Amino acid sequence: MTMFELYVYYEVSDAKATQLLPVVRAMQAALAAGHGVGTGLKRRPESAQGLQTWMEIYTGADAHFGPALDAAAQAAGVDGLAAGRRHTEVFTEMPPCA
């Protein structure tokens, strides 16, 4: 079975960052428990024009995880706290050399 890594990046205002952090952490904990994915959360070290760039990371995801992630973000209210749209990039491992 092919496993995927999802990288979700978006901006959040400096003013909403402290409100969003526990929301994302709780959402990731629930996704890890319910789907067996690894999670991570990163941000760029600097803010630009009052906005921080955040990156959620999900490892070991199967092909059906994307819709579950979208539903979880919607239910948790992440989209309402983000400044703009969340962008998801999906990656998989390269096959080993023969």
MODELLER restraints for C-alpha pairs under 7 A, 6 or more apart:
rsr = mdl.restraints
at = mdl.atoms
rsr.add(forms.Gaussian(group=physical.xy_distance, feature=features.Distance(at['CA:2:A'], at['CA:62:A']), mean=6.90, stdev=0.5))
rsr.add(forms.Gaussian(group=physical.xy_distance, feature=features.Distance(at['CA:3:A'], at['CA:60:A']), mean=5.39, stdev=0.5))
rsr.add(forms.Gaussian(group=physical.xy_distance, feature=features.Distance(at['CA:3:A'], at['CA:61:A']), mean=5.48, stdev=0.5))
rsr.add(forms.Gaussian(group=physical.xy_distance, feature=features.Distance(at['CA:3:A'], at['CA:62:A']), mean=5.18, stdev=0.5))
rsr.add(forms.Gaussian(group=physical.xy_distance, feature=features.Distance(at['CA:3:A'], at['CA:92:A']), mean=6.44, stdev=0.5))
rsr.add(forms.Gaussian(group=physical.xy_distance, feature=features.Distance(at['CA:4:A'], at['CA:59:A']), mean=6.41, stdev=0.5))
rsr.add(forms.Gaussian(group=physical.xy_distance, feature=features.Distance(at['CA:4:A'], at['CA:60:A']), mean=5.73, stdev=0.5))
rsr.add(forms.Gaussian(group=physical.xy_distance, feature=features.Distance(at['CA:4:A'], at['CA:61:A']), mean=4.97, stdev=0.5))
rsr.add(forms.Gaussian(group=physical.xy_distance, feature=features.Distance(at['CA:4:A'], at['CA:62:A']), mean=6.02, stdev=0.5))
rsr.add(forms.Gaussian(group=physical.xy_distance, feature=features.Distance(at['CA:4:A'], at['CA:90:A']), mean=6.58, stdev=0.5))
rsr.add(forms.Gaussian(group=physical.xy_distance, feature=features.Distance(at['CA:4:A'], at['CA:91:A']), mean=5.65, stdev=0.5))
rsr.add(forms.Gaussian(group=physical.xy_distance, feature=features.Distance(at['CA:4:A'], at['CA:92:A']), mean=4.80, stdev=0.5))
rsr.add(forms.Gaussian(group=physical.xy_distance, feature=features.Distance(at['CA:5:A'], at['CA:58:A']), mean=5.54, stdev=0.5))
rsr.add(forms.Gaussian(group=physical.xy_distance, feature=features.Distance(at['CA:5:A'], at['CA:59:A']), mean=4.47, stdev=0.5))
rsr.add(forms.Gaussian(group=physical.xy_distance, feature=features.Distance(at['CA:5:A'], at['CA:60:A']), mean=6.22, stdev=0.5))
rsr.add(forms.Gaussian(group=physical.xy_distance, feature=features.Distance(at['CA:5:A'], at['CA:61:A']), mean=6.18, stdev=0.5))
rsr.add(forms.Gaussian(group=physical.xy_distance, feature=features.Distance(at['CA:5:A'], at['CA:90:A']), mean=5.75, stdev=0.5))
rsr.add(forms.Gaussian(group=physical.xy_distance, feature=features.Distance(at['CA:5:A'], at['CA:91:A']), mean=5.15, stdev=0.5))
rsr.add(forms.Gaussian(group=physical.xy_distance, feature=features.Distance(at['CA:5:A'], at['CA:92:A']), mean=6.15, stdev=0.5))
rsr.add(forms.Gaussian(group=physical.xy_distance, feature=features.Distance(at['CA:6:A'], at['CA:57:A']), mean=5.81, stdev=0.5))
rsr.add(forms.Gaussian(group=physical.xy_distance, feature=features.Distance(at['CA:6:A'], at['CA:58:A']), mean=5.07, stdev=0.5))
rsr.add(forms.Gaussian(group=physical.xy_distance, feature=features.Distance(at['CA:6:A'], at['CA:59:A']), mean=6.59, stdev=0.5))
rsr.add(forms.Gaussian(group=physical.xy_distance, feature=features.Distance(at['CA:6:A'], at['CA:88:A']), mean=6.60, stdev=0.5))
rsr.add(forms.Gaussian(group=physical.xy_distance, feature=features.Distance(at['CA:6:A'], at['CA:89:A']), mean=5.71, stdev=0.5))
rsr.add(forms.Gaussian(group=physical.xy_distance, feature=features.Distance(at['CA:6:A'], at['CA:90:A']), mean=4.60, stdev=0.5))
rsr.add(forms.Gaussian(group=physical.xy_distance, feature=features.Distance(at['CA:6:A'], at['CA:91:A']), mean=6.41, stdev=0.5))
rsr.add(forms.Gaussian(group=physical.xy_distance, feature=features.Distance(at['CA:7:A'], at['CA:55:A']), mean=6.48, stdev=0.5))
rsr.add(forms.Gaussian(group=physical.xy_distance, feature=features.Distance(at['CA:7:A'], at['CA:56:A']), mean=5.78, stdev=0.5))
rsr.add(forms.Gaussian(group=physical.xy_distance, feature=features.Distance(at['CA:7:A'], at['CA:57:A']), mean=4.81, stdev=0.5))
rsr.add(forms.Gaussian(group=physical.xy_distance, feature=features.Distance(at['CA:7:A'], at['CA:58:A']), mean=6.60, stdev=0.5))
rsr.add(forms.Gaussian(group=physical.xy_distance, feature=features.Distance(at['CA:7:A'], at['CA:88:A']), mean=5.64, stdev=0.5))
rsr.add(forms.Gaussian(group=physical.xy_distance, feature=features.Distance(at['CA:7:A'], at['CA:89:A']), mean=5.16, stdev=0.5))
rsr.add(forms.Gaussian(group=physical.xy_distance, feature=features.Distance(at['CA:7:A'], at['CA:90:A']), mean=6.44, stdev=0.5))
rsr.add(forms.Gaussian(group=physical.xy_distance, feature=features.Distance(at['CA:8:A'], at['CA:55:A']), mean=5.41, stdev=0.5))
rsr.add(forms.Gaussian(group=physical.xy_distance, feature=features.Distance(at['CA:8:A'], at['CA:56:A']), mean=5.00, stdev=0.5))
rsr.add(forms.Gaussian(group=physical.xy_distance, feature=features.Distance(at['CA:8:A'], at['CA:57:A']), mean=6.49, stdev=0.5))
rsr.add(forms.Gaussian(group=physical.xy_distance, feature=features.Distance(at['CA:8:A'], at['CA:86:A']), mean=6.49, stdev=0.5))
rsr.add(forms.Gaussian(group=physical.xy_distance, feature=features.Distance(at['CA:8:A'], at['CA:87:A']), mean=5.41, stdev=0.5))
rsr.add(forms.Gaussian(group=physical.xy_distance, feature=features.Distance(at['CA:8:A'], at['CA:88:A']), mean=4.35, stdev=0.5))
rsr.add(forms.Gaussian(group=physical.xy_distance, feature=features.Distance(at['CA:8:A'], at['CA:89:A']), mean=6.35, stdev=0.5))
rsr.add(forms.Gaussian(group=physical.xy_distance, feature=features.Distance(at['CA:9:A'], at['CA:53:A']), mean=6.91, stdev=0.5))
rsr.add(forms.Gaussian(group=physical.xy_distance, feature=features.Distance(at['CA:9:A'], at['CA:54:A']), mean=5.52, stdev=0.5))
rsr.add(forms.Gaussian(group=physical.xy_distance, feature=features.Distance(at['CA:9:A'], at['CA:55:A']), mean=4.37, stdev=0.5))
rsr.add(forms.Gaussian(group=physical.xy_distance, feature=features.Distance(at['CA:9:A'], at['CA:56:A']), mean=6.40, stdev=0.5))
rsr.add(forms.Gaussian(group=physical.xy_distance, feature=features.Distance(at['CA:9:A'], at['CA:86:A']), mean=5.85, stdev=0.5))
rsr.add(forms.Gaussian(group=physical.xy_distance, feature=features.Distance(at['CA:9:A'], at['CA:87:A']), mean=5.34, stdev=0.5))
rsr.add(forms.Gaussian(group=physical.xy_distance, feature=features.Distance(at['CA:9:A'], at['CA:88:A']), mean=6.60, stdev=0.5))
rsr.add(forms.Gaussian(group=physical.xy_distance, feature=features.Distance(at['CA:10:A'], at['CA:53:A']), mean=5.68, stdev=0.5))
rsr.add(forms.Gaussian(group=physical.xy_distance, feature=features.Distance(at['CA:10:A'], at['CA:54:A']), mean=5.56, stdev=0.5))
rsr.add(forms.Gaussian(group=physical.xy_distance, feature=features.Distance(at['CA:10:A'], at['CA:55:A']), mean=6.78, stdev=0.5))
rsr.add(forms.Gaussian(group=physical.xy_distance, feature=features.Distance(at['CA:10:A'], at['CA:82:A']), mean=6.81, stdev=0.5))
rsr.add(forms.Gaussian(group=physical.xy_distance, feature=features.Distance(at['CA:10:A'], at['CA:85:A']), mean=6.53, stdev=0.5))
rsr.add(forms.Gaussian(group=physical.xy_distance, feature=features.Distance(at['CA:10:A'], at['CA:86:A']), mean=4.83, stdev=0.5))
rsr.add(forms.Gaussian(group=physical.xy_distance, feature=features.Distance(at['CA:10:A'], at['CA:87:A']), mean=6.32, stdev=0.5))
rsr.add(forms.Gaussian(group=physical.xy_distance, feature=features.Distance(at['CA:11:A'], at['CA:51:A']), mean=6.06, stdev=0.5))
rsr.add(forms.Gaussian(group=physical.xy_distance, feature=features.Distance(at['CA:11:A'], at['CA:52:A']), mean=5.40, stdev=0.5))
rsr.add(forms.Gaussian(group=physical.xy_distance, feature=features.Distance(at['CA:11:A'], at['CA:53:A']), mean=4.43, stdev=0.5))
rsr.add(forms.Gaussian(group=physical.xy_distance, feature=features.Distance(at['CA:11:A'], at['CA:54:A']), mean=6.02, stdev=0.5))
rsr.add(forms.Gaussian(group=physical.xy_distance, feature=features.Distance(at['CA:11:A'], at['CA:82:A']), mean=5.91, stdev=0.5))
rsr.add(forms.Gaussian(group=physical.xy_distance, feature=features.Distance(at['CA:11:A'], at['CA:83:A']), mean=5.26, stdev=0.5))
rsr.add(forms.Gaussian(group=physical.xy_distance, feature=features.Distance(at['CA:11:A'], at['CA:84:A']), mean=6.78, stdev=0.5))
rsr.add(forms.Gaussian(group=physical.xy_distance, feature=features.Distance(at['CA:12:A'], at['CA:51:A']), mean=5.53, stdev=0.5))
rsr.add(forms.Gaussian(group=physical.xy_distance, feature=features.Distance(at['CA:12:A'], at['CA:52:A']), mean=5.32, stdev=0.5))
rsr.add(forms.Gaussian(group=physical.xy_distance, feature=features.Distance(at['CA:12:A'], at['CA:53:A']), mean=6.50, stdev=0.5))
rsr.add(forms.Gaussian(group=physical.xy_distance, feature=features.Distance(at['CA:12:A'], at['CA:81:A']), mean=6.90, stdev=0.5))
rsr.add(forms.Gaussian(group=physical.xy_distance, feature=features.Distance(at['CA:12:A'], at['CA:82:A']), mean=4.71, stdev=0.5))
rsr.add(forms.Gaussian(group=physical.xy_distance, feature=features.Distance(at['CA:12:A'], at['CA:83:A']), mean=4.87, stdev=0.5))
rsr.add(forms.Gaussian(group=physical.xy_distance, feature=features.Distance(at['CA:13:A'], at['CA:50:A']), mean=5.75, stdev=0.5))
rsr.add(forms.Gaussian(group=physical.xy_distance, feature=features.Distance(at['CA:13:A'], at['CA:51:A']), mean=4.39, stdev=0.5))
rsr.add(forms.Gaussian(group=physical.xy_distance, feature=features.Distance(at['CA:13:A'], at['CA:52:A']), mean=6.07, stdev=0.5))
rsr.add(forms.Gaussian(group=physical.xy_distance, feature=features.Distance(at['CA:13:A'], at['CA:83:A']), mean=6.36, stdev=0.5))
rsr.add(forms.Gaussian(group=physical.xy_distance, feature=features.Distance(at['CA:14:A'], at['CA:50:A']), mean=5.51, stdev=0.5))
rsr.add(forms.Gaussian(group=physical.xy_distance, feature=features.Distance(at['CA:14:A'], at['CA:51:A']), mean=5.63, stdev=0.5))
rsr.add(forms.Gaussian(group=physical.xy_distance, feature=features.Distance(at['CA:14:A'], at['CA:52:A']), mean=6.35, stdev=0.5))
rsr.add(forms.Gaussian(group=physical.xy_distance, feature=features.Distance(at['CA:16:A'], at['CA:81:A']), mean=6.62, stdev=0.5))
rsr.add(forms.Gaussian(group=physical.xy_distance, feature=features.Distance(at['CA:20:A'], at['CA:78:A']), mean=6.95, stdev=0.5))
rsr.add(forms.Gaussian(group=physical.xy_distance, feature=features.Distance(at['CA:20:A'], at['CA:81:A']), mean=6.40, stdev=0.5))
rsr.add(forms.Gaussian(group=physical.xy_distance, feature=features.Distance(at['CA:23:A'], at['CA:76:A']), mean=6.58, stdev=0.5))
rsr.add(forms.Gaussian(group=physical.xy_distance, feature=features.Distance(at['CA:24:A'], at['CA:78:A']), mean=6.97, stdev=0.5))
rsr.add(forms.Gaussian(group=physical.xy_distance, feature=features.Distance(at['CA:27:A'], at['CA:72:A']), mean=6.70, stdev=0.5))
rsr.add(forms.Gaussian(group=physical.xy_distance, feature=features.Distance(at['CA:27:A'], at['CA:76:A']), mean=6.66, stdev=0.5))
rsr.add(forms.Gaussian(group=physical.xy_distance, feature=features.Distance(at['CA:28:A'], at['CA:39:A']), mean=6.34, stdev=0.5))
rsr.add(forms.Gaussian(group=physical.xy_distance, feature=features.Distance(at['CA:31:A'], at['CA:37:A']), mean=6.89, stdev=0.5))
rsr.add(forms.Gaussian(group=physical.xy_distance, feature=features.Distance(at['CA:32:A'], at['CA:38:A']), mean=6.07, stdev=0.5))
rsr.add(forms.Gaussian(group=physical.xy_distance, feature=features.Distance(at['CA:32:A'], at['CA:39:A']), mean=6.85, stdev=0.5))
rsr.add(forms.Gaussian(group=physical.xy_distance, feature=features.Distance(at['CA:37:A'], at['CA:58:A']), mean=6.10, stdev=0.5))
rsr.add(forms.Gaussian(group=physical.xy_distance, feature=features.Distance(at['CA:37:A'], at['CA:59:A']), mean=5.52, stdev=0.5))
rsr.add(forms.Gaussian(group=physical.xy_distance, feature=features.Distance(at['CA:37:A'], at['CA:60:A']), mean=5.19, stdev=0.5))
rsr.add(forms.Gaussian(group=physical.xy_distance, feature=features.Distance(at['CA:37:A'], at['CA:61:A']), mean=5.66, stdev=0.5))
rsr.add(forms.Gaussian(group=physical.xy_distance, feature=features.Distance(at['CA:38:A'], at['CA:58:A']), mean=5.47, stdev=0.5))
rsr.add(forms.Gaussian(group=physical.xy_distance, feature=features.Distance(at['CA:38:A'], at['CA:59:A']), mean=4.84, stdev=0.5))
rsr.add(forms.Gaussian(group=physical.xy_distance, feature=features.Distance(at['CA:38:A'], at['CA:60:A']), mean=6.37, stdev=0.5))
rsr.add(forms.Gaussian(group=physical.xy_distance, feature=features.Distance(at['CA:39:A'], at['CA:57:A']), mean=5.37, stdev=0.5))
rsr.add(forms.Gaussian(group=physical.xy_distance, feature=features.Distance(at['CA:39:A'], at['CA:58:A']), mean=4.66, stdev=0.5))
rsr.add(forms.Gaussian(group=physical.xy_distance, feature=features.Distance(at['CA:39:A'], at['CA:59:A']), mean=6.40, stdev=0.5))
rsr.add(forms.Gaussian(group=physical.xy_distance, feature=features.Distance(at['CA:40:A'], at['CA:56:A']), mean=5.81, stdev=0.5))
rsr.add(forms.Gaussian(group=physical.xy_distance, feature=features.Distance(at['CA:40:A'], at['CA:57:A']), mean=4.75, stdev=0.5))
rsr.add(forms.Gaussian(group=physical.xy_distance, feature=features.Distance(at['CA:40:A'], at['CA:58:A']), mean=6.61, stdev=0.5))
rsr.add(forms.Gaussian(group=physical.xy_distance, feature=features.Distance(at['CA:41:A'], at['CA:55:A']), mean=5.74, stdev=0.5))
rsr.add(forms.Gaussian(group=physical.xy_distance, feature=features.Distance(at['CA:41:A'], at['CA:56:A']), mean=4.64, stdev=0.5))
rsr.add(forms.Gaussian(group=physical.xy_distance, feature=features.Distance(at['CA:41:A'], at['CA:57:A']), mean=6.11, stdev=0.5))
rsr.add(forms.Gaussian(group=physical.xy_distance, feature=features.Distance(at['CA:42:A'], at['CA:54:A']), mean=5.72, stdev=0.5))
rsr.add(forms.Gaussian(group=physical.xy_distance, feature=features.Distance(at['CA:42:A'], at['CA:55:A']), mean=5.06, stdev=0.5))
rsr.add(forms.Gaussian(group=physical.xy_distance, feature=features.Distance(at['CA:42:A'], at['CA:56:A']), mean=6.51, stdev=0.5))
rsr.add(forms.Gaussian(group=physical.xy_distance, feature=features.Distance(at['CA:43:A'], at['CA:52:A']), mean=6.96, stdev=0.5))
rsr.add(forms.Gaussian(group=physical.xy_distance, feature=features.Distance(at['CA:43:A'], at['CA:53:A']), mean=5.51, stdev=0.5))
rsr.add(forms.Gaussian(group=physical.xy_distance, feature=features.Distance(at['CA:43:A'], at['CA:54:A']), mean=4.21, stdev=0.5))
rsr.add(forms.Gaussian(group=physical.xy_distance, feature=features.Distance(at['CA:43:A'], at['CA:55:A']), mean=5.88, stdev=0.5))
rsr.add(forms.Gaussian(group=physical.xy_distance, feature=features.Distance(at['CA:44:A'], at['CA:52:A']), mean=6.72, stdev=0.5))
rsr.add(forms.Gaussian(group=physical.xy_distance, feature=features.Distance(at['CA:44:A'], at['CA:53:A']), mean=5.59, stdev=0.5))
rsr.add(forms.Gaussian(group=physical.xy_distance, feature=features.Distance(at['CA:44:A'], at['CA:54:A']), mean=6.61, stdev=0.5))
rsr.add(forms.Gaussian(group=physical.xy_distance, feature=features.Distance(at['CA:46:A'], at['CA:52:A']), mean=6.92, stdev=0.5))
rsr.add(forms.Gaussian(group=physical.xy_distance, feature=features.Distance(at['CA:73:A'], at['CA:79:A']), mean=6.48, stdev=0.5))
